[in-house]
Amino acid sequence: MEDKQFKELMRKLEQILRVNALNVGKDRTKTERILMLDKVGFTPKEISEIIGTTSNTVSVTLSQTKKRRLKK
C-alpha cells in the first residue's frame, strides 16, 4: 500500500471513529461521556469538539475525577 493510500485510509477511519463517538453515551451525563471518550484514547481537545464544550472543561473534569478516585 502506498503512503498516499495509507493516509487516505487513516483519514477515513478517523472520520468513522468521530461519527461513532458523537453517538456514544447520548443518554449519559457530560462527565460520563468525557470519561468514556478519554478511556478510548481521545485527547481533551478532541473530546471537547465531539461533545461541544471547551477543552478546559474536559481537562478540569478529568482532573477532578482523578482526584476523587485517589481519595477513595
Biopython code that builds the backbone (N, CA, C, O; Angstrom):
import numpy as np
from Bio.PDB.StructureBuilder import StructureBuilder

atoms = [
    (1, "MET", "N", (0.850, -1.178, 0.000)),
    (1, "MET", "CA", (0.000, 0.000, 0.000)),
    (1, "MET", "C", (0.894, 1.239, 0.000)),
    (1, "MET", "O", (1.844, 1.329, 0.777)),
    (2, "GLU", "N", (0.588, 2.166, -0.857)),
    (2, "GLU", "CA", (1.363, 3.388, -0.954)),
    (2, "GLU", "C", (1.054, 4.301, 0.231)),
    (2, "GLU", "O", (0.005, 4.194, 0.866)),
    (3, "ASP", "N", (1.988, 5.193, 0.506)),
    (3, "ASP", "CA", (1.832, 6.125, 1.619)),
    (3, "ASP", "C", (0.578, 6.985, 1.448)),
    (3, "ASP", "O", (-0.136, 7.231, 2.420)),
    (4, "LYS", "N", (0.306, 7.438, 0.243)),
    (4, "LYS", "CA", (-0.870, 8.272, -0.018)),
    (4, "LYS", "C", (-2.161, 7.499, 0.269)),
    (4, "LYS", "O", (-3.098, 8.047, 0.848)),
    (5, "GLN", "N", (-2.208, 6.243, -0.132)),
    (5, "GLN", "CA", (-3.385, 5.408, 0.107)),
    (5, "GLN", "C", (-3.570, 5.151, 1.602)),
    (5, "GLN", "O", (-4.686, 5.164, 2.122)),
    (6, "PHE", "N", (-2.450, 4.919, 2.271)),
    (6, "PHE", "CA", (-2.493, 4.676, 3.710)),
    (6, "PHE", "C", (-3.030, 5.898, 4.444)),
    (6, "PHE", "O", (-3.876, 5.768, 5.328)),
    (7, "LYS", "N", (-2.549, 7.071, 4.087)),
    (7, "LYS", "CA", (-3.005, 8.305, 4.729)),
    (7, "LYS", "C", (-4.496, 8.528, 4.495)),
    (7, "LYS", "O", (-5.209, 8.954, 5.404)),
    (8, "GLU", "N", (-4.964, 8.249, 3.301)),
    (8, "GLU", "CA", (-6.386, 8.403, 2.988)),
    (8, "GLU", "C", (-7.226, 7.407, 3.791)),
    (8, "GLU", "O", (-8.293, 7.756, 4.295)),
    (9, "LEU", "N", (-6.752, 6.197, 3.905)),
    (9, "LEU", "CA", (-7.441, 5.183, 4.691)),
    (9, "LEU", "C", (-7.522, 5.612, 6.158)),
    (9, "LEU", "O", (-8.568, 5.475, 6.792)),
    (10, "MET", "N", (-6.434, 6.121, 6.685)),
    (10, "MET", "CA", (-6.410, 6.575, 8.075)),
    (10, "MET", "C", (-7.351, 7.771, 8.282)),
    (10, "MET", "O", (-7.999, 7.869, 9.324)),
    (11, "ARG", "N", (-7.429, 8.661, 7.320)),
    (11, "ARG", "CA", (-8.317, 9.818, 7.408)),
    (11, "ARG", "C", (-9.775, 9.358, 7.460)),
    (11, "ARG", "O", (-10.570, 9.877, 8.243)),
    (12, "LYS", "N", (-10.110, 8.395, 6.634)),
    (12, "LYS", "CA", (-11.478, 7.879, 6.613)),
    (12, "LYS", "C", (-11.806, 7.142, 7.909)),
    (12, "LYS", "O", (-12.910, 7.275, 8.437)),
    (13, "LEU", "N", (-10.868, 6.380, 8.413)),
    (13, "LEU", "CA", (-11.068, 5.681, 9.677)),
    (13, "LEU", "C", (-11.288, 6.684, 10.811)),
    (13, "LEU", "O", (-12.151, 6.484, 11.666)),
    (14, "GLU", "N", (-10.519, 7.739, 10.810)),
    (14, "GLU", "CA", (-10.669, 8.799, 11.815)),
    (14, "GLU", "C", (-12.072, 9.403, 11.745)),
    (14, "GLU", "O", (-12.682, 9.660, 12.783)),
    (15, "GLN", "N", (-12.580, 9.628, 10.559)),
    (15, "GLN", "CA", (-13.932, 10.173, 10.398)),
    (15, "GLN", "C", (-14.979, 9.210, 10.949)),
    (15, "GLN", "O", (-15.927, 9.630, 11.612)),
    (16, "ILE", "N", (-14.810, 7.942, 10.679)),
    (16, "ILE", "CA", (-15.740, 6.931, 11.187)),
    (16, "ILE", "C", (-15.727, 6.915, 12.713)),
    (16, "ILE", "O", (-16.780, 6.849, 13.347)),
    (17, "LEU", "N", (-14.541, 6.975, 13.298)),
    (17, "LEU", "CA", (-14.430, 6.991, 14.758)),
    (17, "LEU", "C", (-15.127, 8.205, 15.352)),
    (17, "LEU", "O", (-15.801, 8.091, 16.376)),
    (18, "ARG", "N", (-14.976, 9.347, 14.732)),
    (18, "ARG", "CA", (-15.608, 10.570, 15.230)),
    (18, "ARG", "C", (-17.130, 10.487, 15.148)),
    (18, "ARG", "O", (-17.830, 10.904, 16.071)),
    (19, "VAL", "N", (-17.630, 9.955, 14.061)),
    (19, "VAL", "CA", (-19.082, 9.815, 13.911)),
    (19, "VAL", "C", (-19.615, 8.876, 14.989)),
    (19, "VAL", "O", (-20.652, 9.151, 15.593)),
    (20, "ASN", "N", (-18.927, 7.793, 15.231)),
    (20, "ASN", "CA", (-19.349, 6.863, 16.288)),
    (20, "ASN", "C", (-19.266, 7.519, 17.656)),
    (20, "ASN", "O", (-20.129, 7.306, 18.508)),
    (21, "ALA", "N", (-18.226, 8.316, 17.865)),
    (21, "ALA", "CA", (-18.044, 8.983, 19.148)),
    (21, "ALA", "C", (-19.169, 9.978, 19.421)),
    (21, "ALA", "O", (-19.542, 10.190, 20.575)),
    (22, "LEU", "N", (-19.703, 10.582, 18.382)),
    (22, "LEU", "CA", (-20.822, 11.516, 18.555)),
    (22, "LEU", "C", (-22.029, 10.827, 19.169)),
    (22, "LEU", "O", (-22.798, 11.451, 19.900)),
    (23, "ASN", "N", (-22.195, 9.559, 18.878)),
    (23, "ASN", "CA", (-23.351, 8.815, 19.369)),
    (23, "ASN", "C", (-23.104, 8.076, 20.670)),
    (23, "ASN", "O", (-24.024, 7.486, 21.235)),
    (24, "VAL", "N", (-21.881, 8.103, 21.144)),
    (24, "VAL", "CA", (-21.537, 7.397, 22.373)),
    (24, "VAL", "C", (-22.210, 8.070, 23.565)),
    (24, "VAL", "O", (-22.051, 9.269, 23.792)),
    (25, "GLY", "N", (-22.938, 7.301, 24.294)),
    (25, "GLY", "CA", (-23.479, 7.767, 25.567)),
    (25, "GLY", "C", (-24.420, 8.944, 25.483)),
    (25, "GLY", "O", (-24.398, 9.809, 26.359)),
    (26, "LYS", "N", (-25.247, 9.003, 24.454)),
    (26, "LYS", "CA", (-26.201, 10.114, 24.339)),
    (26, "LYS", "C", (-27.078, 10.227, 25.578)),
    (26, "LYS", "O", (-27.522, 11.322, 25.922)),
    (27, "ASP", "N", (-27.331, 9.120, 26.247)),
    (27, "ASP", "CA", (-28.182, 9.118, 27.433)),
    (27, "ASP", "C", (-27.383, 9.297, 28.724)),
    (27, "ASP", "O", (-27.932, 9.167, 29.818)),
    (28, "ARG", "N", (-26.118, 9.588, 28.602)),
    (28, "ARG", "CA", (-25.238, 9.740, 29.772)),
    (28, "ARG", "C", (-24.991, 11.217, 30.070)),
    (28, "ARG", "O", (-25.278, 12.087, 29.248)),
    (29, "THR", "N", (-24.452, 11.483, 31.266)),
    (29, "THR", "CA", (-24.104, 12.853, 31.621)),
    (29, "THR", "C", (-22.854, 13.273, 30.863)),
    (29, "THR", "O", (-22.147, 12.444, 30.291)),
    (30, "LYS", "N", (-22.599, 14.572, 30.869)),
    (30, "LYS", "CA", (-21.412, 15.094, 30.188)),
    (30, "LYS", "C", (-20.142, 14.479, 30.793)),
    (30, "LYS", "O", (-19.215, 14.117, 30.069)),
    (31, "THR", "N", (-20.112, 14.367, 32.105)),
    (31, "THR", "CA", (-18.939, 13.788, 32.765)),
    (31, "THR", "C", (-18.732, 12.339, 32.340)),
    (31, "THR", "O", (-17.606, 11.932, 32.057)),
    (32, "GLU", "N", (-19.802, 11.564, 32.294)),
    (32, "GLU", "CA", (-19.685, 10.165, 31.872)),
    (32, "GLU", "C", (-19.199, 10.062, 30.433)),
    (32, "GLU", "O", (-18.384, 9.198, 30.111)),
    (33, "ARG", "N", (-19.693, 10.935, 29.572)),
    (33, "ARG", "CA", (-19.258, 10.929, 28.169)),
    (33, "ARG", "C", (-17.779, 11.284, 28.063)),
    (33, "ARG", "O", (-17.040, 10.671, 27.293)),
    (34, "ILE", "N", (-17.353, 12.281, 28.844)),
    (34, "ILE", "CA", (-15.940, 12.678, 28.841)),
    (34, "ILE", "C", (-15.070, 11.510, 29.267)),
    (34, "ILE", "O", (-14.049, 11.231, 28.639)),
    (35, "LEU", "N", (-15.467, 10.829, 30.329)),
    (35, "LEU", "CA", (-14.678, 9.710, 30.842)),
    (35, "LEU", "C", (-14.622, 8.555, 29.839)),
    (35, "LEU", "O", (-13.575, 7.932, 29.663)),
    (36, "MET", "N", (-15.745, 8.276, 29.186)),
    (36, "MET", "CA", (-15.769, 7.188, 28.196)),
    (36, "MET", "C", (-14.855, 7.511, 27.016)),
    (36, "MET", "O", (-14.090, 6.655, 26.571)),
    (37, "LEU", "N", (-14.931, 8.734, 26.511)),
    (37, "LEU", "CA", (-14.111, 9.114, 25.358)),
    (37, "LEU", "C", (-12.625, 9.168, 25.734)),
    (37, "LEU", "O", (-11.761, 8.818, 24.929)),
    (38, "ASP", "N", (-12.338, 9.607, 26.957)),
    (38, "ASP", "CA", (-10.951, 9.615, 27.430)),
    (38, "ASP", "C", (-10.406, 8.192, 27.510)),
    (38, "ASP", "O", (-9.262, 7.930, 27.138)),
    (39, "LYS", "N", (-11.226, 7.296, 27.991)),
    (39, "LYS", "CA", (-10.808, 5.896, 28.158)),
    (39, "LYS", "C", (-10.434, 5.240, 26.822)),
    (39, "LYS", "O", (-9.553, 4.381, 26.775)),
    (40, "VAL", "N", (-11.107, 5.647, 25.736)),
    (40, "VAL", "CA", (-10.790, 5.051, 24.438)),
    (40, "VAL", "C", (-9.702, 5.809, 23.694)),
    (40, "VAL", "O", (-9.372, 5.470, 22.558)),
    (41, "GLY", "N", (-9.143, 6.835, 24.330)),
    (41, "GLY", "CA", (-7.948, 7.452, 23.777)),
    (41, "GLY", "C", (-8.079, 8.809, 23.104)),
    (41, "GLY", "O", (-7.120, 9.287, 22.498)),
    (42, "PHE", "N", (-9.250, 9.440, 23.197)),
    (42, "PHE", "CA", (-9.387, 10.773, 22.619)),
    (42, "PHE", "C", (-8.692, 11.795, 23.517)),
    (42, "PHE", "O", (-8.673, 11.642, 24.739)),
    (43, "THR", "N", (-8.127, 12.826, 22.914)),
    (43, "THR", "CA", (-7.492, 13.902, 23.676)),
    (43, "THR", "C", (-8.573, 14.847, 24.195)),
    (43, "THR", "O", (-9.693, 14.839, 23.684)),
    (44, "PRO", "N", (-8.250, 15.665, 25.210)),
    (44, "PRO", "CA", (-9.235, 16.635, 25.689)),
    (44, "PRO", "C", (-9.754, 17.555, 24.573)),
    (44, "PRO", "O", (-10.939, 17.887, 24.553)),
    (45, "LYS", "N", (-8.906, 17.955, 23.677)),
    (45, "LYS", "CA", (-9.334, 18.809, 22.558)),
    (45, "LYS", "C", (-10.331, 18.067, 21.669)),
    (45, "LYS", "O", (-11.351, 18.629, 21.271)),
    (46, "GLU", "N", (-10.037, 16.819, 21.364)),
    (46, "GLU", "CA", (-10.938, 16.016, 20.539)),
    (46, "GLU", "C", (-12.278, 15.795, 21.245)),
    (46, "GLU", "O", (-13.339, 15.893, 20.629)),
    (47, "ILE", "N", (-12.214, 15.496, 22.539)),
    (47, "ILE", "CA", (-13.435, 15.274, 23.316)),
    (47, "ILE", "C", (-14.292, 16.538, 23.318)),
    (47, "ILE", "O", (-15.510, 16.471, 23.152)),
    (48, "SER", "N", (-13.651, 17.679, 23.505)),
    (48, "SER", "CA", (-14.403, 18.935, 23.545)),
    (48, "SER", "C", (-15.113, 19.200, 22.220)),
    (48, "SER", "O", (-16.235, 19.707, 22.205)),
    (49, "GLU", "N", (-14.473, 18.865, 21.127)),
    (49, "GLU", "CA", (-15.085, 19.053, 19.812)),
    (49, "GLU", "C", (-16.265, 18.097, 19.619)),
    (49, "GLU", "O", (-17.274, 18.460, 19.016)),
    (50, "ILE", "N", (-16.131, 16.890, 20.130)),
    (50, "ILE", "CA", (-17.179, 15.882, 19.969)),
    (50, "ILE", "C", (-18.420, 16.228, 20.779)),
    (50, "ILE", "O", (-19.537, 16.121, 20.273)),
    (51, "ILE", "N", (-18.238, 16.641, 22.034)),
    (51, "ILE", "CA", (-19.412, 16.865, 22.884)),
    (51, "ILE", "C", (-19.829, 18.332, 22.962)),
    (51, "ILE", "O", (-20.827, 18.658, 23.604)),
    (52, "GLY", "N", (-19.080, 19.210, 22.320)),
    (52, "GLY", "CA", (-19.485, 20.611, 22.264)),
    (52, "GLY", "C", (-19.223, 21.410, 23.513)),
    (52, "GLY", "O", (-20.097, 22.133, 23.992)),
    (53, "THR", "N", (-18.035, 21.282, 24.039)),
    (53, "THR", "CA", (-17.626, 22.063, 25.205)),
    (53, "THR", "C", (-16.191, 22.521, 24.984)),
    (53, "THR", "O", (-15.645, 22.320, 23.899)),
    (54, "THR", "N", (-15.577, 23.125, 25.974)),
    (54, "THR", "CA", (-14.195, 23.574, 25.817)),
    (54, "THR", "C", (-13.230, 22.491, 26.273)),
    (54, "THR", "O", (-13.579, 21.623, 27.073)),
    (55, "SER", "N", (-12.019, 22.556, 25.755)),
    (55, "SER", "CA", (-11.011, 21.578, 26.178)),
    (55, "SER", "C", (-10.652, 21.796, 27.640)),
    (55, "SER", "O", (-10.260, 20.853, 28.327)),
    (56, "ASN", "N", (-10.782, 23.029, 28.127)),
    (56, "ASN", "CA", (-10.519, 23.311, 29.539)),
    (56, "ASN", "C", (-11.538, 22.595, 30.418)),
    (56, "ASN", "O", (-11.174, 22.027, 31.448)),
    (57, "THR", "N", (-12.800, 22.615, 30.027)),
    (57, "THR", "CA", (-13.844, 21.910, 30.782)),
    (57, "THR", "C", (-13.531, 20.418, 30.851)),
    (57, "THR", "O", (-13.675, 19.793, 31.902)),
    (58, "VAL", "N", (-13.107, 19.861, 29.737)),
    (58, "VAL", "CA", (-12.761, 18.436, 29.689)),
    (58, "VAL", "C", (-11.582, 18.159, 30.616)),
    (58, "VAL", "O", (-11.619, 17.208, 31.397)),
    (59, "SER", "N", (-10.546, 18.974, 30.538)),
    (59, "SER", "CA", (-9.359, 18.772, 31.377)),
    (59, "SER", "C", (-9.689, 18.876, 32.860)),
    (59, "SER", "O", (-9.203, 18.083, 33.666)),
    (60, "VAL", "N", (-10.516, 19.857, 33.220)),
    (60, "VAL", "CA", (-10.908, 20.023, 34.623)),
    (60, "VAL", "C", (-11.722, 18.822, 35.088)),
    (60, "VAL", "O", (-11.504, 18.311, 36.186)),
    (61, "THR", "N", (-12.644, 18.375, 34.271)),
    (61, "THR", "CA", (-13.464, 17.204, 34.616)),
    (61, "THR", "C", (-12.585, 15.979, 34.843)),
    (61, "THR", "O", (-12.772, 15.253, 35.819)),
    (62, "LEU", "N", (-11.632, 15.747, 33.949)),
    (62, "LEU", "CA", (-10.734, 14.600, 34.094)),
    (62, "LEU", "C", (-9.883, 14.721, 35.354)),
    (62, "LEU", "O", (-9.672, 13.736, 36.062)),
    (63, "SER", "N", (-9.397, 15.926, 35.632)),
    (63, "SER", "CA", (-8.570, 16.152, 36.812)),
    (63, "SER", "C", (-9.359, 15.939, 38.096)),
    (63, "SER", "O", (-8.875, 15.290, 39.024)),
    (64, "GLN", "N", (-10.572, 16.483, 38.154)),
    (64, "GLN", "CA", (-11.413, 16.320, 39.349)),
    (64, "GLN", "C", (-11.776, 14.860, 39.579)),
    (64, "GLN", "O", (-11.798, 14.392, 40.717)),
    (65, "THR", "N", (-12.057, 14.152, 38.509)),
    (65, "THR", "CA", (-12.395, 12.740, 38.622)),
    (65, "THR", "C", (-11.212, 11.948, 39.166)),
    (65, "THR", "O", (-11.372, 11.078, 40.021)),
    (66, "LYS", "N", (-10.029, 12.260, 38.661)),
    (66, "LYS", "CA", (-8.819, 11.572, 39.117)),
    (66, "LYS", "C", (-8.584, 11.846, 40.611)),
    (66, "LYS", "O", (-8.238, 10.933, 41.361)),
    (67, "LYS", "N", (-8.769, 13.084, 41.037)),
    (67, "LYS", "CA", (-8.579, 13.425, 42.447)),
    (67, "LYS", "C", (-9.564, 12.670, 43.343)),
    (67, "LYS", "O", (-9.196, 12.178, 44.410)),
    (68, "ARG", "N", (-10.837, 12.585, 42.886)),
    (68, "ARG", "CA", (-11.843, 11.857, 43.670)),
    (68, "ARG", "C", (-11.491, 10.387, 43.798)),
    (68, "ARG", "O", (-11.681, 9.785, 44.855)),
    (69, "ARG", "N", (-10.976, 9.809, 42.718)),
    (69, "ARG", "CA", (-10.610, 8.381, 42.752)),
    (69, "ARG", "C", (-9.425, 8.139, 43.675)),
    (69, "ARG", "O", (-9.352, 7.098, 44.328)),
    (70, "LEU", "N", (-8.496, 9.090, 43.736)),
    (70, "LEU", "CA", (-7.333, 8.936, 44.600)),
    (70, "LEU", "C", (-7.709, 9.038, 46.077)),
    (70, "LEU", "O", (-7.053, 8.435, 46.926)),
    (71, "LYS", "N", (-8.754, 9.793, 46.385)),
    (71, "LYS", "CA", (-9.199, 9.961, 47.779)),
    (71, "LYS", "C", (-9.839, 8.708, 48.323)),
    (71, "LYS", "O", (-9.841, 8.486, 49.534)),
    (72, "LYS", "N", (-10.385, 7.881, 47.440)),
    (72, "LYS", "CA", (-11.089, 6.666, 47.892)),
    (72, "LYS", "C", (-10.163, 5.623, 48.393)),
    (72, "LYS", "O", (-10.605, 4.550, 48.804)),
]
sb = StructureBuilder()
sb.init_structure("model")
sb.init_model(0)
sb.init_chain("A")
sb.init_seg("    ")
for serial, (resi, resn, name, xyz) in enumerate(atoms, 1):
    if name == "N":
        sb.init_residue(resn, " ", resi, " ")
    sb.init_atom(name, np.array(xyz, "f"), 0.0, 1.0, " ", f" {name:<3s}", serial, name[0])
structure = sb.get_structure()
